[in-house]
């Protein structure tokens, strides 16, 4: 009996998907629920599992094809493994069991295939020993640093994997060697480019700046971080303080928690906080919903869960949809100051930056304090400059005196 493998239903906002990579070839046996193909959309990578065990008899769309919901991707012949390969050698069975059956996220699987790595050689640090992208990248880095290896055995870096398959691993001697590599833009990168250009063209975007003395937050965190970790089994970071401070400021200035829909203004009575995350595929913004109803531990756990899912390529559409306000932290990359771009249809975004010790004046004396620059980009069509400045000042006050967050002042 044959079975059609179809493109699954796509979210309402997604019209089509790009076929990223087949993981099986025609004639190969596949187990039930084993991933057959990855579909790349504007936001996430979808896996299409086998509905039953059988043989992949025919592939109708090759890698790189654009497909829509309901398209037939392949034909699967429903069979038992014993009926397909009764004379399979022991070595072949061992290889199939050892590598094919290991559950891998799309991002990890693509990295392993591009660099021709045996997943059994990599020690997994994820849940139940699952491989993460960090595990594979660390394995590649360690392999490259191995001494006295022949050039043809050096594991290539991920970004050069396709290029090094056709070119020697030995560095060229000629000083005129000027390599180029043309690759198609990913769906996610194309969507990011589209939305950022949309934000610049369709919004009257301005940015206001301020600085915040982080000493109180750092002292409070250092005082309670061990007890916090022991009780909640999660580390206390800085982002939860910024989310709490932003919520307090949004409550005072509801226009900044709104959006424009045509000629209407939508004022949101809830606080869904988007946290911008940079991944190898591009920028994504998972959303912490109803963040005002979470305590510090709940926020930190949400951030940790999203970070893990982003690293493993396991985020879904529900994780990325919506959001009323966004926070982005360029400080983790060393950024001192920047002007973040709006995340449409939101009308404001907060930019965090690196914490640096600076000389400041307190009570007529020069002292050294840990200072962070803050940037708030906003849509001037909806938010006046006075509101934007006061909003940022409110965040500054909440962070420099955390009692505001605890006592609801």
C-alpha positions as CSV (number, residue, x, y, z in Angstrom):
1,X,0.0,0.0,0.0
2,X,1.3,3.5,-0.9
3,X,1.0,6.6,1.2
4,X,1.4,10.2,0.0
5,X,3.7,12.5,2.1
6,X,2.1,15.9,2.1
7,X,3.2,19.4,3.1
8,X,1.6,20.0,6.5
9,X,-0.8,22.8,7.1
10,X,1.0,26.1,7.4
11,X,0.1,29.0,9.7
12,X,-2.3,31.6,8.3
13,X,0.5,34.2,7.8
14,X,2.7,31.8,5.8
15,X,1.8,31.1,2.2
16,X,4.6,28.7,1.2
17,X,7.8,26.9,2.3
18,X,11.1,26.0,0.9
19,X,12.3,22.4,0.8
20,X,15.5,22.6,2.8
21,X,16.9,19.0,2.8
22,X,15.8,15.5,2.3
23,X,17.1,13.0,4.9
24,X,16.2,9.9,2.9
25,X,16.8,8.8,-0.6
26,X,14.4,6.8,-2.9
27,X,14.5,3.1,-2.1
28,X,15.6,3.6,1.5
29,X,13.6,2.2,4.4
30,X,12.2,4.7,7.0
31,X,10.8,4.1,10.4
32,X,7.5,5.5,11.6
33,X,7.9,9.2,12.9
34,X,11.4,9.4,11.5
35,X,12.0,12.8,9.9
36,X,12.0,12.7,6.1
37,X,12.5,16.3,5.1
38,X,13.0,19.8,6.5
39,X,10.8,22.6,5.3
40,X,12.1,26.1,5.9
41,X,9.6,29.0,6.4
42,X,9.9,32.6,7.2
43,X,10.4,31.9,10.9
44,X,11.1,28.3,11.7
45,X,12.1,24.9,10.2
46,X,9.4,22.3,10.1
47,X,10.1,18.6,10.2
48,X,7.9,16.2,8.1
49,X,7.9,12.8,9.8
50,X,7.0,9.5,8.2
51,X,3.4,8.5,9.1
52,X,4.2,4.8,8.9
53,X,7.2,2.6,8.4
54,X,8.0,1.7,4.8
55,X,10.1,2.5,1.8
56,X,10.5,5.9,0.2
57,X,9.6,4.9,-3.3
58,X,9.5,8.3,-5.0
59,X,10.5,12.0,-4.3
60,X,8.4,14.6,-6.2
61,X,10.1,17.8,-5.0
62,X,13.9,18.2,-4.7
63,X,15.9,20.4,-2.3
64,X,15.3,24.1,-2.9
65,X,11.8,23.7,-4.3
66,X,9.0,26.0,-3.1
67,X,5.9,24.1,-1.9
68,X,2.5,25.0,-0.4
69,X,0.3,23.2,2.1
70,X,-1.2,20.0,0.7
71,X,1.5,19.5,-2.0
72,X,2.6,15.9,-2.4
73,X,6.3,15.7,-1.4
74,X,6.9,11.9,-1.9
75,X,5.3,8.5,-2.1
76,X,5.9,6.0,0.8
77,X,5.3,2.3,0.3
78,X,4.1,0.8,3.6
79,X,6.3,-2.2,4.3
80,X,8.0,-4.0,7.2
81,X,11.8,-3.7,7.5
82,X,12.1,-7.5,7.3
83,X,10.4,-7.5,3.9
84,X,12.6,-4.8,2.5
85,X,16.2,-5.8,3.4
86,X,16.2,-9.5,4.5
87,X,19.9,-9.9,3.4
88,X,21.3,-6.7,4.9
89,X,24.8,-7.1,6.2
90,X,25.6,-6.7,9.9
91,X,27.7,-3.6,9.2
92,X,24.9,-1.9,7.3
93,X,22.4,-2.6,10.1
94,X,24.9,-1.3,12.6
95,X,25.4,1.9,10.6
96,X,21.7,2.5,10.2
97,X,21.0,2.0,13.9
98,X,24.0,4.0,15.1
99,X,23.5,7.1,13.1
100,X,20.1,7.3,11.3
101,X,18.0,6.6,14.4
102,X,19.6,9.4,16.6
103,X,17.0,12.2,17.1
104,X,18.4,15.5,15.8
105,X,16.9,18.9,15.4
106,X,17.0,20.3,11.8
107,X,19.7,22.8,12.6
108,X,21.9,20.1,14.2
109,X,21.3,17.6,11.4
110,X,22.2,20.1,8.7
111,X,25.4,21.0,10.5
112,X,26.4,17.3,10.8
113,X,25.6,16.6,7.2
114,X,27.5,19.6,5.9
115,X,30.6,18.7,7.9
116,X,30.3,14.9,7.4
117,X,30.3,14.2,11.1
118,X,29.3,10.9,12.7
119,X,26.8,11.9,15.5
120,X,28.1,9.0,17.6
121,X,31.4,10.8,17.9
122,X,29.8,13.9,19.5
123,X,28.9,13.9,23.2
124,X,25.4,15.4,23.7
125,X,24.7,17.9,26.5
126,X,21.0,18.3,25.9
127,X,18.0,16.7,27.5
128,X,18.5,12.9,27.7
129,X,21.8,13.2,26.0
130,X,20.4,14.9,22.9
131,X,22.9,16.7,20.6
132,X,22.7,20.5,20.5
133,X,24.2,22.9,18.0
134,X,26.7,24.0,20.6
135,X,27.9,20.4,21.0
136,X,28.5,20.0,17.3
137,X,30.3,23.4,16.9
138,X,32.5,22.5,19.9
139,X,33.3,19.2,18.2
140,X,34.2,20.9,15.0
141,X,36.4,23.4,16.8
142,X,38.3,20.7,18.8
143,X,38.8,18.7,15.6
144,X,40.3,21.7,13.8
145,X,42.7,22.3,16.7
146,X,44.0,18.7,16.7
147,X,47.8,18.8,16.0
148,X,49.7,17.4,13.0
149,X,46.6,16.3,11.1
150,X,46.8,15.8,7.3
151,X,45.2,18.7,5.4
152,X,42.6,16.4,3.8
153,X,41.3,15.2,7.2
154,X,40.8,18.6,8.8
155,X,37.1,19.1,9.6
156,X,35.9,22.3,7.7
157,X,34.2,25.2,9.5
158,X,30.4,25.2,9.1
159,X,30.3,28.3,6.9
160,X,32.8,26.9,4.5
161,X,31.6,23.4,4.4
162,X,30.2,23.5,0.8
163,X,33.2,25.4,-0.5
164,X,35.8,23.0,0.9
165,X,34.1,20.0,-0.6
166,X,35.3,21.2,-4.0
167,X,38.6,23.0,-3.1
168,X,41.7,21.8,-1.4
169,X,42.0,22.3,2.4
170,X,45.6,23.6,2.0
171,X,45.6,27.4,2.1
172,X,46.6,28.9,-1.3
173,X,50.1,30.4,-1.6
174,X,49.1,33.0,-4.2
175,X,48.4,36.4,-2.7
176,X,45.9,37.1,-5.5
177,X,43.5,34.4,-4.2
178,X,40.2,36.1,-3.7
179,X,37.5,33.6,-3.0
180,X,33.8,34.3,-3.3
181,X,30.8,32.2,-2.6
182,X,27.2,32.9,-3.8
183,X,24.4,31.3,-1.8
184,X,20.7,31.9,-1.9
185,X,19.3,34.0,0.9
186,X,17.4,31.9,3.5
187,X,13.7,32.4,4.0
188,X,14.3,33.7,7.5
189,X,17.0,36.2,6.4
190,X,14.7,37.4,3.6
191,X,11.9,37.9,6.0
192,X,14.1,39.8,8.4
193,X,15.3,42.1,5.6
194,X,11.7,42.7,4.5
195,X,10.4,43.6,7.9
196,X,13.3,45.9,8.8
197,X,13.0,47.7,5.5
198,X,9.2,48.0,6.2
199,X,9.9,49.5,9.6
200,X,12.2,52.1,8.1
201,X,9.9,53.0,5.2
202,X,6.5,52.9,7.0
203,X,7.2,54.4,10.4
204,X,8.4,57.8,11.7
205,X,11.1,56.2,13.8
206,X,13.2,58.1,16.3
207,X,15.5,57.0,19.1
208,X,16.0,58.5,22.5
209,X,18.9,57.6,24.8
210,X,19.7,57.5,28.5
211,X,22.1,55.8,30.9
212,X,21.4,53.7,34.0
213,X,23.6,53.0,37.0
214,X,23.5,49.2,37.4
215,X,25.1,49.1,40.8
216,X,21.9,48.5,42.7
217,X,20.8,45.7,40.4
218,X,24.3,44.1,40.4
219,X,24.5,44.3,44.2
220,X,21.0,42.8,44.6
221,X,21.8,40.0,42.2
222,X,25.1,39.2,43.8
223,X,23.4,39.1,47.3
224,X,20.6,36.7,46.3
225,X,21.8,34.8,43.2
226,X,22.9,31.7,45.2
227,X,19.6,31.5,47.2
228,X,17.6,32.2,44.0
229,X,19.4,29.3,42.2
230,X,18.9,27.0,45.1
231,X,15.2,27.7,45.4
232,X,14.1,28.1,41.8
233,X,16.8,25.9,40.0
234,X,17.5,28.8,37.5
235,X,20.1,31.5,37.5
236,X,19.1,35.1,38.2
237,X,20.1,37.3,35.2
238,X,19.7,40.9,34.2
239,X,17.0,40.4,31.6
240,X,14.3,39.7,34.2
241,X,15.0,43.1,35.8
242,X,14.7,44.9,32.5
243,X,11.5,43.1,31.6
244,X,10.0,44.0,35.0
245,X,11.1,47.6,34.7
246,X,9.7,47.8,31.1
247,X,6.3,46.5,32.2
248,X,6.1,49.1,34.9
249,X,7.0,51.8,32.4
250,X,4.4,50.4,29.9
251,X,1.7,50.6,32.5
252,X,2.5,54.3,33.0
253,X,2.6,55.0,29.3
254,X,0.1,52.7,27.5
255,X,0.7,54.3,24.2
256,X,4.0,52.6,24.0
257,X,2.3,49.2,24.4
258,X,0.0,49.9,21.4
259,X,0.2,49.4,17.6
260,X,-1.3,51.0,14.5
261,X,-3.7,49.1,12.3
262,X,-4.7,51.2,9.3
263,X,-6.2,54.4,10.8
264,X,-6.9,52.8,14.1
265,X,-4.8,52.5,17.3
266,X,-4.9,49.3,19.2
267,X,-4.1,49.6,22.9
268,X,-3.1,46.3,24.3
269,X,-4.2,45.5,27.8
270,X,-1.6,42.7,28.2
271,X,2.1,42.6,28.2
272,X,3.7,40.1,25.7
273,X,7.4,40.8,25.8
274,X,9.5,39.9,22.7
275,X,13.1,39.0,23.4
276,X,15.3,39.4,20.3
277,X,17.7,36.4,19.9
278,X,20.5,36.1,17.4
279,X,20.8,32.6,15.9
280,X,23.0,31.1,13.1
281,X,19.9,31.3,10.9
282,X,19.2,35.0,11.7
283,X,17.3,37.2,14.2
284,X,14.2,35.8,15.8
285,X,12.0,37.2,18.6
286,X,10.3,34.6,20.9
287,X,7.5,36.1,23.0
288,X,7.0,35.8,26.7
289,X,3.2,36.0,27.0
290,X,1.5,37.8,30.0
291,X,5.0,38.6,31.4
292,X,3.3,40.9,34.0
293,X,1.8,37.8,35.6
294,X,5.2,36.1,36.0
295,X,7.7,36.6,38.9
296,X,11.4,36.8,38.4
297,X,11.9,33.1,38.4
298,X,9.1,32.6,35.9
299,X,10.6,35.1,33.5
300,X,14.1,33.6,33.8
301,X,12.7,30.1,33.2
302,X,10.9,31.3,30.1
303,X,14.1,33.0,28.8
304,X,16.1,29.8,29.4
305,X,13.6,27.6,27.7
306,X,13.5,29.9,24.6
307,X,17.2,30.0,24.5
308,X,17.5,26.2,24.6
309,X,14.9,25.8,21.9
310,X,16.5,28.5,19.7
311,X,19.9,26.8,20.0
312,X,18.4,23.5,19.1
313,X,16.3,24.9,16.2
314,X,13.1,23.7,18.0
315,X,11.1,27.0,18.2
316,X,7.6,26.8,16.7
317,X,5.3,29.5,15.3
318,X,3.4,29.9,18.6
319,X,6.7,30.9,20.3
320,X,7.2,33.7,17.7
321,X,3.8,35.1,17.1
322,X,2.5,38.4,18.5
323,X,4.3,40.5,21.0
324,X,3.5,44.1,22.2
325,X,7.0,45.3,23.1
326,X,10.5,44.1,22.3
327,X,13.8,44.1,24.1
328,X,17.1,43.5,22.4
329,X,20.5,43.1,24.1
330,X,23.4,44.0,21.9
331,X,25.6,44.3,25.0
332,X,26.2,40.5,25.0
333,X,28.2,41.1,21.8
334,X,30.0,44.1,23.2
335,X,27.9,46.9,21.7
336,X,28.3,50.2,23.4
337,X,25.4,52.1,21.7
338,X,23.0,51.5,18.9
339,X,19.6,52.5,17.5
340,X,17.4,49.4,17.4
341,X,14.9,49.1,14.6
342,X,11.2,48.6,15.3
343,X,9.6,45.2,15.2
344,X,6.4,45.9,13.3
345,X,3.6,46.4,14.1
346,X,5.0,47.3,17.6
347,X,5.6,51.0,18.1
348,X,8.7,50.8,20.4
349,X,11.8,48.6,21.1
350,X,14.3,48.9,24.0
351,X,18.0,48.4,23.3
352,X,20.3,47.2,26.1
353,X,24.1,47.6,25.8
354,X,27.4,46.6,27.5
355,X,27.9,47.5,31.2
356,X,31.1,49.5,31.6
357,X,32.7,51.1,34.7
358,X,32.7,54.9,34.3
359,X,33.5,57.9,36.3
360,X,30.3,59.6,37.5
361,X,29.4,62.4,39.9
362,X,27.4,61.5,43.0
363,X,26.8,64.0,45.8
364,X,29.5,66.2,44.4
365,X,32.2,63.4,44.3
366,X,33.6,61.5,41.4
367,X,33.0,57.8,41.8
368,X,33.3,54.7,39.6
369,X,30.0,53.0,38.7
370,X,28.8,50.3,36.3
371,X,26.9,52.2,33.6
372,X,24.8,50.9,30.8
373,X,23.5,53.0,27.9
374,X,19.8,52.4,27.0
375,X,18.2,53.2,23.7
376,X,14.4,53.4,23.0
377,X,13.4,53.5,19.3
378,X,9.8,54.5,18.8
379,X,7.2,55.4,16.2
380,X,6.6,59.1,16.4
381,X,3.3,58.7,14.7
382,X,2.0,57.2,17.9
383,X,4.4,58.2,20.6
384,X,5.4,61.7,21.4
385,X,8.9,62.6,22.4
386,X,7.9,63.5,25.9
387,X,6.3,60.1,26.5
388,X,9.4,58.3,25.0
389,X,11.8,60.2,27.3
390,X,9.7,59.7,30.4
391,X,9.3,56.0,29.6
392,X,13.0,55.6,29.5
393,X,13.4,57.6,32.7
394,X,10.9,55.3,34.4
395,X,13.0,52.3,33.4
396,X,16.1,54.0,34.7
397,X,14.4,54.7,38.0
398,X,13.2,51.2,38.4
399,X,16.6,49.7,37.8
400,X,18.6,52.2,39.9
401,X,16.1,51.6,42.8
402,X,14.8,48.0,42.5
403,X,12.4,48.7,45.4
404,X,10.1,50.3,42.7
405,X,9.7,46.8,41.3
406,X,9.0,45.1,44.6
407,X,6.8,47.8,46.1
408,X,5.0,48.8,42.9
409,X,5.9,52.5,43.4
